[in-house]
Amino acid sequence: MGTLSPHEEKLIEGWKAEEEKPFVGWDFSYLEGRMLLEQPSWSYTTRACTLMRTSSSLLDIATGGGERLLSMKDSWPDVVVVTEGYPPNLELARQRLEPHGVRVVQLNNDEYSPMPFGDSEFALVLNRHAALHVDEIARILAQGGRLLTRQVHGLWAQDLLAAFDATPQWPDATPQNYVPRLHAAGFEVVDLQEWSGRLVFTDVGAIVYYLKAVPWLVPGFTTASHTDNLLSLQKQLETQGDLVFEARNYLIEAEKPG
């Protein structure tokens, strides 16, 4: 990095300030109008509500701060249990959900560890953007039960990561990986939807905030450690307009046959 212009120094000061902004739950409202994410034609929330209305019990894995589940409260079944492992989100989930009779279980979710629930305990398991422990989900689902998961594709925004000399950490997090595992665990996949669209940032500071909020995308990211990358994106912004990257999601609905 050579000598900085006053304009570049002011930009870097602003980016460092973005790093310090708080991020709570899974709430990107701070970036409203600055980060624009196209949405697929299918809706995880709509399908989750439909399934909840016909289920007797629900487990929501890695609920975050509980904000999304709370937005679907009118569709909740009689029994609602959630898990969360990140301490700040765990406390938020307890504050928001326990007053409504939800059981909040502290659990660091992964694809390998046992879950503290009984066999066939739940009629419905929801999983949005969390690790998918297929065998354990098969165990805790009742016969005829459903799993609905929306997953971030393992190659999500790989072009954004490349701008910071990073690569996807979980490139195998794809339907092509999970669907065979679901079949092997005894599931019938009843729906699979894949989608790609645009993730747009209107300023580089929004990218700084986003990468600090989602730290696994570019491990160790700070403005100081990636100043050259940020300045390169700023030049791209000034010459080409908005910064556009590829977003990818997929949805899987699977049934445990009765």
C-alpha positions, 0 to 999 in steps of 0.5 A: 500500500503506497501513500494514501490520499486524503480521500482514501484516508477518510474512507478508511476511517469510515470503514474502521467505524463500520467495524465497530458497529454492533450486530445483534441476533441475525439482523441486517436492518442497519444495512437497509438500502446499502445491501440488497439481496435478491430473493428466490421465487420460493419462500422458506417462511411460507412453507415453514408456516404451512408445515407448523400449522399441521404439526404437533411439535417443532424443533427449530435448530440454531434459532439465532435470536429467535426473531424469525421464529417469533415472526411466525408465531401465529402458526406455532404448534403446541410444543415449540423447542429451539436450540442456540449455541452463540451466547449473545443470541442464546440470551436474546432467544430466551428473552424473546421466546421463553415468555411465549412458552418456548423451551430454549436449549443451549446447543452448539450445533454441528454435523457430528455431536448427539442432540439432547432429545429423545427418539421420535420426539418431534413432528417437524424440524426447521433448520435455516442456515445451520449445520445439518446433522442428518442422522440425528435429525432422522432419529429425533423425528417421528415417523411421518415427520418433516425436515425443512431446511434452507441452506446457504450454498457452499459457494455463496458469494465466492466472487466476494471472497475472492476479492479478499483473497479468500475461498469458501470454507465449506464448498461441499455444503451443496444439495449434491452432498446432502441429498444422498445423505438424507436418502441414506438416513431413510428420508424421502426428499419431497422438494428441492429448490436451488437458486442463484441471484444478486447480492448488491452493495452500494458502498464498501463500508456496507461490505465491511459491516457484513464481513464483520457480522459474518466472520467465517466468510473471510477469516480474520478480516479487518479493515487494517488487514485488508485495506488494499482489497477494500481500496480495490473495491472502492475503485471498482465502485467508482468506475462501475457503480454498485458492487454485485456478487453471486448469492446462492441458496437452496431449500430441501424438504424431506419426510421420514416415512411412516 
